[in-house]
Amino acid sequence: MDTMRERFAAVTSRLLDEDPRLAVVLADIGADGFADAARRHPERVVNVGIREQLLVGVGGGLALAGLRPVLHTFASFLVERPFEQLKLDFGHQGTGGVLVSAGASYDWPSGGFTHMAPGDVALLDTLDDWTVHVPGHPDEAETLLREAAAAGDDKVYVRLSVQVNEMPRPVGGAGFDTVREGRRGVVVAVGPMLDSVLAATEGLDVTVLYATTVRPFDGRALRAAAGAAGSSDVVLVEPYLAGTSTRHANDALADRPHRVLGLGVGRQELRHYGQLAEHLAAHGLDPQGLRARITGFLGA
Amino acid sequence: MTTTATDPTAAGSLPGSRGFDELPRLMGLMTGDEKHGPAATSTLDALWVLYDRVLRVSPATAADPDRDRFLLSKGHGPMAYYAVLAAKGFFPTDWLPGFGTYDSPLGHHPDRTLVPGVEIGSGSLGHGLPLAVGTALGLRAQGRTGPAVWVLIGDAELDEGSNHEALAFAGPAGLDRLHTLVIDNSSATHGWRGGIASRFEAAGWSATTVDGRDHRALYEAFRAPHPGRPHAVVARVEPKAPARQTAPARAA
């Protein structure tokens, strides 16, 4: 199986052949994957060098000229470093584009904290009207990337990761998908957290929702699931900063007594290298850690 | 410092458009004062010459994909910009007295979604040149080789690192439809040793420095050929204020 990033380069290269409005902007990272596309479309595959502020500014300028820009680099350099550019060069200008990140929260743990971005979605949450896709499988990434490229002038963030679920699920549209039904509460698994959540809730009488499009947050599905379960106890399991979507869950359930537990990556910098699995365990996001906290919260 | 014959392709030939002499009165509508400090008027002459004789854009073509683009990156002190746009008929002059009020589209920094003819919302420094680079790339990618892209920045704005990312990229990329107008009123805290134009030239741009109050010199600099490379015009005007000598914070 290819990685999400490899799929991104392959799919987007094909989309460049099909859609004359599409343009890709890179800042050296990921440029190899677009080498062929750059030969075919030298004016629509732009590598600005190691210049992340310019990456976003150029994307904004391409959008002003009427193109659909796709911007790619690691999440820390795409969302965090040039954050004011995202805020002003797209939102304030009234234009849109597609941000495609790699690296996620700790895809390269031995690279250390400089290449970790667990806060990216929370940071984008301070801006209005960004669609956020968090695929859990390369096939899902392909579907969501195609959707993002075709989404008019919308502002879309696609968060790619090497952390994946074993099997793809049907995705697309904006809604959460019901994977399991139960009566003791609702667990929302975001993207690559699904397999661990399913393992953690094995044998528990809980509903599991699968979310790959987290913004807009599907409050309607959450309300319906809570209603069907007869319980407004909700656990959110996100592969980025813990509590990122808690506000949205609270808003969705504001008219009824409810409890929300937001699980995800802790704020404290671990200062450990190692492997992805070790970081998941350290943040309590492996199946054992999740099961302990989910059963503790739901009394299930 | 007189304007000469108007370029017939430019907005200046439009019926009903106003002349340079009208601009002080128009600026006065925004402030109630026809005497303005150098900061407010530092861009006035360069903007006028651009809109009157160089840019191929008018109220009638403000949405034409093949129009020339002017991006005001230095969004601070936009009165001169608004006065020029009003003089050229992009919006009614009776918008001017509302400057900065709640229901006015004219803020102390411009918003492209509120003001006809304004290409970018600006104010935060260091955004215009990168956006202009992207706009030039986008036009080229669509085969639109006609439109020129102009961006106006200040000499202090050139301090922003984002501008240097854009400046360093645009030269080697050969963006010959890109033009940067730097209004140099000596407001950069540390100044630019060797001169601002040298920074552009080192990055492969064509660059020239002129008196920012001399319309003929500005026009010639704006129209100078620059095959295969982007072009920068540094327009020197009187210093904004002797801020470096006064050090008000420490004196207080």
Interface residues (C-beta under 8 A of the other chain):
Chain A: P20 A23 V25 E43 R44 V46 V48 G49 R51 Q53 L54 V56 G57 V58 G59 G60 G61 L62 A63 L64 A65 G66 L67 P69 E84 Q85 L88 D89 H92 Q93 G94
Chain B: P65 R69 D111 R112 T113 E119 I120 G121 S124 G126 H127 L129 P130 L131 A132 V133 G134 T135 A136 L137 G138 L139 R140 A141 Q142 R144 G161 S162 E165 A166 A168 F169
